[in-house]
Amino acid sequence: MTTSLYSLSPFAWWLLAALCGAATFYAISAALTMPRFGSAAQVREAARLARVRAPLPVSVLKPLCGAEPRLYENLATFCEQHHPRYQLIFGVSSPKDPAIAVVQRLQAAYPGHDIELVVDSRVHGSNLKVSNLINMADHARHDVLIVADSDIAVEPDYLEIVTAPLADPAVGVVTCLYRARSIGGFWPRVGALFINEWFAPSVRVAHSTGSRAFGFGATLALSRSTLERIGGFAALKDGLADDYLLARFARDHGLATVLAPVLVATDVIEPNFRSLWLRETRWLRTIRSVNPAGFASLFITFTTPWLLIGALAYALLLAGSGGVPVCASTRAVLAALGTSTAGGIIARLALHARSSAGMGAFLRELPLVPLRDVLLLLQWLAAAFGSHVIWRGVRVPVANPDAQPAVEQRSERPVKPTPGAAPRQTRARAAVEMTDGR
């Protein structure tokens, strides 16, 4: 085996070395971008600038379904905001939903707050979350809207920071990243690493290269006029990727998507391997449907498998040369593999350190890092096939080509639309579910 591997063409060895080097370069980029968004200094500066401006009154729409762990604690953080004028709207589709009791506890605990509970069972399309939002939207009294998932917790300056960019008429949607908290045992810890050490860094890397093609259900802030311009929540009623589509439709009209520096917290509660596997492969299939080329390139972001491949190739090539490589090409390949492997190990450790909340968390979760990266590779391979996902126990088709309305063709760079011009029509694209993996 060693002899046959050693006899591979120089091109094959250089291709392998290049792939290992690309994986290391990505790991370095991910580690370096970690402090750039959500750092304490950046959030403080954003909060200061937000307070300079007159805060915009805001209605927060929180669609609920069931009594999730820590639901009361997470929702209560929205009642502790510094913002001077905001409305909280909680919506459920069934009068028997246990989340109703949680909202009633909030109303009793915060009697001076503008908290409204909407119970409405009307269904407007295949996306039940969007149906909930449609039913809630009529109760919003303010012209700035925030859609936020039920399982996030926020800091007191959250509303001020995420609404401030909307003062710019060129901004369509403001969204933000999130940090995962594991609730429970072993598998929630593994799931938290998915968000903290793969998803969030990949967004930061893409953002640093100029990409704005995202929108996360953790926070979607926009003006009422922007929502009306894209056709309201009704434009999303049959699309499963409602968070992504909301921001994309705004970009299709020349309005920018802004990533706010504030980080929110989200809970990972999947108790076993099966539930975690279903959630994460569902999200990866979402990427495949929204961006097939991007999905195909994800393999380069799974660092540990490439470190193992690079170290194995280095050992086999060295053994095949008798331990004394005399060929200049062999020496160069060995140097490239050795450098990429050593650099990749350092970069992966740095990424883990910057993603960890202190030295204790760094050491506690360090043994899970190889498992997390290898599991991601296996999930990526599984997600490359299949046309359905499992969402809340229901088998849902990934592709839904009839779900999206025709919208204005998006340019690569946000531009101001021509007043009075009719939007150009484009063919609808497939819709998918849960683009932020939550």
Residue pairs with C-beta under 8 A, 6 or more apart in sequence:
1 316
2 316
2 319
2 320
3 320
5 313
5 316
5 317
5 320
6 316
6 317
6 319
6 320
6 321
7 320
10 329
10 333
13 313
13 317
13 329
13 333
14 333
14 336
16 309
16 310
16 313
16 337
17 310
17 313
17 333
17 336
17 337
17 340
18 336
19 300
19 306
20 306
20 307
20 309
20 310
20 313
20 336
20 337
20 340
20 341
20 344
21 336
21 339
21 340
22 300
23 300
23 301
23 302
23 303
23 306
23 307
23 340
23 344
24 303
24 306
24 340
24 341
24 343
24 344
24 347
26 205
26 300
26 301
26 303
27 303
27 344
27 347
27 348
27 351
28 343
28 347
29 205
29 208
30 201
30 202
30 204
30 205
30 301
30 347
30 351
31 201
31 347
31 348
31 350
31 351
31 354
33 201
33 204
33 205
33 207
33 208
34 201
34 204
34 351
34 354
34 355
35 354
36 42
36 204
36 208
37 177
37 204
37 207
37 259
37 261
37 263
38 177
38 179
38 261
38 262
38 263
39 261
42 261
43 155
43 157
43 161
43 261
43 262
43 263
46 161
46 164
46 260
46 261
46 262
47 157
47 160
47 161
49 164
50 157
50 160
50 161
50 163
50 164
51 160
53 164
53 167
55 83
55 84
55 85
55 159
55 160
55 163
56 142
56 143
56 144
56 163
56 166
56 167
57 85
57 86
57 87
57 142
57 143
57 144
58 83
58 85
58 86
58 87
58 142
58 144
58 145
58 146
58 159
58 163
58 221
59 86
59 87
59 89
59 140
59 141
59 142
59 144
59 145
59 146
60 78
60 86
60 87
60 88
60 89
60 145
60 146
60 148
60 159
61 89
61 91
61 133
61 136
61 137
61 140
61 145
61 146
61 147
61 148
62 75
62 78
62 88
62 89
62 90
62 91
62 148
62 149
62 150
63 91
63 129
63 132
63 133
63 136
63 147
63 149
63 150
64 71
64 90
64 91
64 92
64 97
64 99
64 102
64 103
64 132
64 150
65 92
65 93
65 97
65 99
65 128
65 129
65 132
65 150
65 392
66 97
66 98
66 99
67 98
67 99
67 101
67 102
68 74
68 99
68 150
68 151
68 267
68 269
69 183
69 267
69 269
70 151
70 153
70 183
70 267
71 99
71 102
71 150
71 151
72 102
72 105
72 106
73 153
74 150
74 151
74 152
74 153
74 267
75 90
75 102
75 103
75 106
75 150
76 106
76 109
76 110
77 153
77 154
77 155
77 158
78 88
78 148
78 154
78 158
79 88
79 106
79 109
79 110
79 113
79 115
80 156
81 154
81 156
81 157
81 158
81 159
81 160
82 156
82 157
82 159
82 160
83 159
83 160
83 163
85 142
86 114
86 142
86 159
87 114
87 115
87 116
87 140
87 141
87 142
88 106
88 113
88 114
88 115
88 116
89 116
89 118
89 136
89 139
89 140
90 99
90 103
90 106
90 115
90 116
90 117
90 118
91 117
91 118
91 119
91 120
91 132
91 133
91 135
91 136
92 99
92 100
92 117
92 118
92 119
92 132
93 119
93 120
93 121
93 123
93 128
93 131
93 132
93 135
94 119
94 121
95 119
95 121
97 119
99 150
100 117
100 119
103 115
103 117
104 117
106 113
106 115
107 113
107 115
107 117
116 139
118 135
118 136
118 139
120 132
120 135
120 136
122 131
122 134
122 135
123 131
124 130
124 131
124 134
124 135
124 234
124 237
125 131
125 234
125 237
125 238
126 237
126 238
126 240
126 400
126 403
127 236
127 237
127 238
127 239
127 240
127 242
129 242
130 233
130 236
130 237
130 239
130 242
131 237
133 147
133 233
133 236
133 242
134 232
134 233
134 234
134 237
137 145
137 227
137 232
137 233
140 224
142 224
143 223
143 224
143 225
144 163
144 166
144 221
144 222
144 223
144 224
145 221
145 222
145 223
145 224
145 227
146 159
146 162
146 163
146 219
146 220
146 221
147 217
147 219
147 220
147 221
147 243
147 246
148 154
148 217
148 218
148 219
148 220
148 264
149 217
149 218
149 266
149 438
151 266
151 267
151 438
152 178
152 218
152 219
152 264
152 265
152 266
153 264
153 265
153 266
154 262
154 264
154 265
155 262
157 262
158 262
158 264
161 260
161 261
161 262
162 174
162 176
162 219
162 221
162 260
162 262
163 174
163 221
165 171
165 174
165 221
165 258
165 260
166 174
166 221
166 222
166 223
170 255
170 256
170 414
170 416
171 255
171 256
171 258
172 222
172 226
172 247
172 250
172 251
172 253
172 255
172 256
172 257
173 215
173 220
173 221
173 222
173 226
173 246
173 247
173 250
173 255
173 257
173 258
174 219
174 220
174 221
174 222
174 257
174 258
174 259
174 260
175 214
175 215
175 216
175 218
175 219
175 220
175 221
175 247
175 257
175 258
175 259
175 260
176 216
176 218
176 219
176 259
176 260
176 261
176 262
176 263
176 264
177 200
177 203
177 204
177 216
177 218
177 259
177 263
177 264
178 195
178 200
178 216
178 218
178 263
178 264
178 265
178 266
178 436
178 438
179 195
179 196
179 200
179 263
179 264
179 265
179 266
180 191
180 192
180 193
180 194
180 195
180 196
180 265
180 266
180 267
180 268
181 192
181 265
181 266
181 267
181 268
182 188
182 189
182 191
182 192
182 268
183 267
183 268
183 269
184 269
184 271
185 271
187 270
187 271
187 272
187 273
187 275
187 276
188 268
188 269
188 270
188 271
188 276
189 365
189 368
190 276
190 368
190 371
190 372
190 375
191 268
191 270
191 276
191 279
191 280
192 268
193 355
193 365
193 368
193 369
193 372
194 268
194 280
194 372
194 376
194 437
195 266
195 268
195 437
195 438
196 355
197 351
197 352
197 355
197 369
197 372
198 301
198 372
198 376
199 436
199 437
200 355
201 351
201 355
202 301
203 214
203 259
206 213
206 214
207 214
207 259
212 251
212 256
212 257
212 258
212 259
212 414
213 248
213 251
213 257
213 291
214 244
214 247
214 257
214 259
214 435
215 243
215 244
215 245
215 246
215 247
215 248
215 257
215 435
216 243
216 435
216 436
216 438
217 242
217 243
217 434
217 435
217 436
217 438
218 264
218 266
218 436
218 438
219 260
219 264
220 243
220 246
220 247
221 260
222 246
222 250
226 250
226 253
226 255
227 233
229 250
229 253
230 246
230 249
230 250
230 252
230 253
230 407
231 249
231 405
235 245
235 249
235 404
235 405
236 242
236 245
236 246
238 400
238 402
238 403
238 404
238 431
239 245
239 400
239 403
239 404
239 431
240 391
240 396
240 398
240 400
240 403
240 431
240 432
240 433
240 434
241 286
241 289
241 290
241 431
241 432
241 433
241 434
241 435
243 434
243 435
243 436
244 286
244 290
244 432
244 435
244 436
245 404
245 431
247 257
248 410
249 407
250 257
251 257
251 410
251 414
252 407
252 408
252 409
252 410
252 423
252 426
253 407
253 408
253 417
253 423
254 408
254 410
254 411
254 414
254 415
254 416
254 417
255 414
256 414
266 438
270 276
270 279
277 379
278 389
278 390
279 437
280 376
280 379
280 437
281 379
281 382
281 383
281 389
282 389
282 390
282 391
282 433
282 434
283 434
283 435
283 436
283 437
284 295
284 298
284 379
284 380
284 382
284 383
285 383
285 386
285 389
285 398
285 432
286 389
286 398
286 432
286 433
286 434
286 435
286 437
287 294
287 295
287 298
287 383
287 435
288 295
288 383
288 384
288 398
289 398
289 399
289 430
289 431
289 432
290 430
290 432
290 435
295 380
295 383
295 384
298 380
299 377
299 380
300 306
301 376
302 373
302 374
302 376
302 377
302 380
303 344
303 347
303 348
303 351
303 373
304 348
304 369
304 370
304 372
304 373
304 374
305 373
305 374
305 377
306 344
307 341
307 344
307 345
307 348
310 337
310 340
310 341
310 344
311 337
311 341
313 337
314 334
314 337
314 338
314 341
317 325
317 330
317 333
317 334
317 337
318 325
318 334
321 327
321 330
325 331
325 334
348 369
348 373
352 362
352 365
352 366
352 369
353 362
356 362
356 365
386 398
387 397
387 398
387 399
388 395
388 396
388 397
388 398
389 395
389 396
389 398
389 432
389 433
389 434
390 396
391 433
391 434
396 433
398 430
398 432
398 433
399 430
399 431
399 432
400 430
400 431
400 432
401 428
401 429
401 430
401 431
402 428
403 428
403 430
403 431
404 428
404 429
404 431
405 428
406 425
406 426
406 427
406 428
407 423
407 425
407 426
408 417
408 423
408 424
408 426
409 424
409 426
417 423
